[in-house]
Amino acid sequence: MSVKEMKRMARAFVFLKVDLTRVQKVMDDLLKYPEVKEVHETTGEKDIFVVLEVQRDILVPSAQKIADFVSEKIGRIHGIKDTETIIPTKSKIKSQE
């Protein structure tokens, strides 16, 4: 993905606390959404780390689009106990070109 394309997308990082018997199923369910770019099983307090991208919109703030996606899609997946969403305010990305 080019830097220009990334500017059209709003990115967020979502940490999930999950019923440990459902981690793999939750990961599979998350990957069904095109907005979910990466899913990682983690160690520690949170069980899954998700990289999420939504299309920027002139009329709806990016933070609202992300919050809606997390609550309406991710939050409804069976086995998720808690979510924590981090929205970057500024990013620096190495060019892949």
SEKE-906826 format. One line per field, with one value per residue: x negated, z negated, y of N, C-alpha, C in turn. Coordinates in steps of 0.02 Angstrom, whole numbers, plus 50000, padded with zeros to 5 digits. Example, Ala and Ser with C-alpha at 12.3 -4.5 7.8 and 13.67 -1.06 7.14 Angstrom:
// residues 2
n.u 49340	49358
n.w 49610	49646
n.v 49716	49888
ca.u 49385	49316
ca.w 49610	49643
ca.v 49775	49947
c.u 49340	49355
c.w 49610	49606
c.v 49835	50002
// end
This chain:
// residues 97
n.u 49957	49969	49905	49992	50114	50132	50163	50294	50356	50409	50324	50322	50280	50324	50346	50389	50475	50506	50610	50518	50537	50585	50499	50436	50549	50607	50504	50512	50643	50628	50545	50631	50682	50655	50597	50513	50347	50237	50211	50160	50109	50073	49963	49986	50091	50191	50265	50275	50217	50264	50252	50333	50416	50511	50610	50582	50695	50782	50894	50911	50821	50661	50628	50755	50804	50717	50745	50880	50866	50791	50880	50999	50963	50839	50855	50965	50930	50933	50861	50774	50719	50678	50629	50499	50463	50347	50311	50205	50132	50035	49923	49775	49709	49610	49562	49617	49586
n.w 50000	50043	49981	50015	50031	49899	49836	49866	49786	49620	49480	49347	49191	49109	48958	48888	48762	48736	48724	48682	48741	48864	48945	49073	49156	49144	49203	49335	49367	49361	49471	49577	49605	49717	49673	49571	49561	49506	49387	49230	49114	48944	48800	48624	48543	48638	48770	48909	49045	49158	49318	49392	49528	49592	49716	49743	49715	49767	49702	49584	49436	49425	49305	49255	49353	49334	49200	49213	49296	49214	49105	49168	49252	49216	49075	49062	49090	49041	48890	48863	48731	48693	48762	48819	48895	48995	49071	49184	49181	49252	49374	49433	49571	49648	49815	49938	50066
n.v 49941	50109	50268	50370	50301	50259	50377	50395	50309	50270	50218	50100	50022	49878	49800	49645	49558	49392	49246	49109	48984	49014	49084	49055	49041	49168	49243	49194	49236	49375	49400	49391	49514	49646	49763	49728	49710	49644	49513	49461	49340	49364	49378	49404	49529	49558	49462	49459	49555	49678	49751	49880	49955	50087	50169	50340	50476	50619	50670	50599	50585	50504	50438	50409	50322	50215	50181	50143	50031	49946	49927	49882	49776	49703	49694	49613	49485	49318	49270	49373	49470	49598	49756	49864	50011	50094	50243	50312	50475	50537	50478	50396	50321	50200	50211	50098	50092
ca.u 50000	49930	49919	50052	50172	50140	50193	50366	50380	50397	50299	50328	50254	50374	50325	50448	50474	50549	50617	50460	50558	50611	50451	50427	50612	50613	50457	50541	50701	50603	50516	50685	50696	50601	50566	50462	50287	50192	50234	50104	50118	50021	49956	49999	50159	50236	50255	50271	50201	50294	50240	50396	50417	50576	50608	50596	50758	50786	50950	50908	50753	50630	50634	50823	50809	50681	50784	50939	50845	50772	50939	51051	50937	50792	50883	51019	50903	50940	50799	50737	50739	50662	50590	50465	50447	50298	50312	50147	50144	49983	49884	49720	49707	49557	49587	49605	49578
ca.w 50000	50048	49932	50038	50015	49827	49814	49875	49737	49549	49450	49274	49162	49061	48915	48867	48710	48766	48692	48709	48781	48928	48977	49144	49190	49147	49254	49400	49377	49374	49538	49626	49620	49758	49634	49528	49602	49472	49323	49197	49046	48903	48730	48578	48521	48695	48805	48981	49070	49225	49356	49424	49572	49620	49765	49717	49740	49755	49658	49520	49411	49427	49240	49249	49397	49301	49141	49236	49321	49157	49065	49207	49285	49175	49009	49064	49103	48982	48856	48845	48666	48685	48815	48807	48961	48996	49136	49188	49200	49300	49390	49480	49601	49697	49883	49965	50139
ca.v 50000	50169	50320	50406	50260	50258	50440	50389	50261	50284	50156	50093	49960	49855	49745	49607	49506	49341	49181	49073	48926	49038	49129	49041	49055	49241	49266	49178	49280	49443	49404	49393	49584	49676	49817	49698	49698	49597	49486	49428	49315	49395	49357	49460	49544	49553	49399	49469	49622	49686	49812	49895	50014	50106	50223	50406	50503	50690	50687	50563	50583	50438	50406	50383	50263	50161	50161	50107	49965	49904	49908	49848	49716	49665	49683	49564	49418	49275	49253	49433	49495	49668	49786	49927	50037	50148	50278	50356	50545	50553	50418	50398	50255	50192	50201	50031	50099
c.u 49955	49949	49982	50115	50185	50173	50269	50398	50365	50378	50309	50298	50301	50346	50388	50431	50526	50553	50563	50478	50580	50562	50446	50491	50623	50566	50485	50601	50679	50578	50569	50702	50640	50565	50511	50403	50240	50224	50176	50125	50059	50017	49971	50072	50210	50217	50245	50258	50225	50272	50301	50388	50487	50567	50623	50659	50760	50838	50946	50835	50725	50637	50704	50832	50775	50720	50846	50921	50828	50833	50989	51027	50894	50823	50937	50995	50905	50871	50757	50764	50729	50621	50556	50440	50399	50299	50252	50166	50092	49941	49828	49711	49649	49588	49569	49595	49506
c.w 50000	49992	49950	50021	49939	49801	49822	49824	49666	49517	49375	49254	49106	49023	48887	48810	48731	48722	48723	48749	48851	48966	49052	49184	49197	49200	49324	49416	49394	49446	49594	49646	49661	49721	49588	49571	49572	49406	49293	49129	49005	48834	48686	48563	48577	48737	48880	48995	49142	49255	49400	49469	49598	49668	49731	49751	49722	49702	49589	49497	49410	49360	49230	49292	49365	49241	49161	49260	49262	49118	49105	49239	49238	49108	49006	49079	49037	48954	48836	48779	48659	48745	48790	48874	48955	49067	49138	49209	49251	49312	49437	49505	49651	49765	49907	50040	50159
c.v 50062	50219	50357	50367	50260	50321	50438	50342	50286	50218	50158	50026	49940	49795	49711	49560	49456	49280	49136	49011	48948	49082	49117	49056	49131	49269	49253	49223	49351	49451	49403	49465	49614	49733	49792	49677	49646	49575	49446	49402	49340	49362	49417	49468	49538	49492	49407	49543	49626	49753	49822	49957	50025	50164	50289	50434	50577	50707	50654	50561	50511	50402	50376	50321	50203	50136	50122	50037	49919	49882	49866	49783	49675	49647	49630	49493	49378	49259	49313	49460	49570	49692	49849	49952	50096	50178	50324	50427	50569	50490	50435	50327	50253	50179	50131	50033	50095
// end
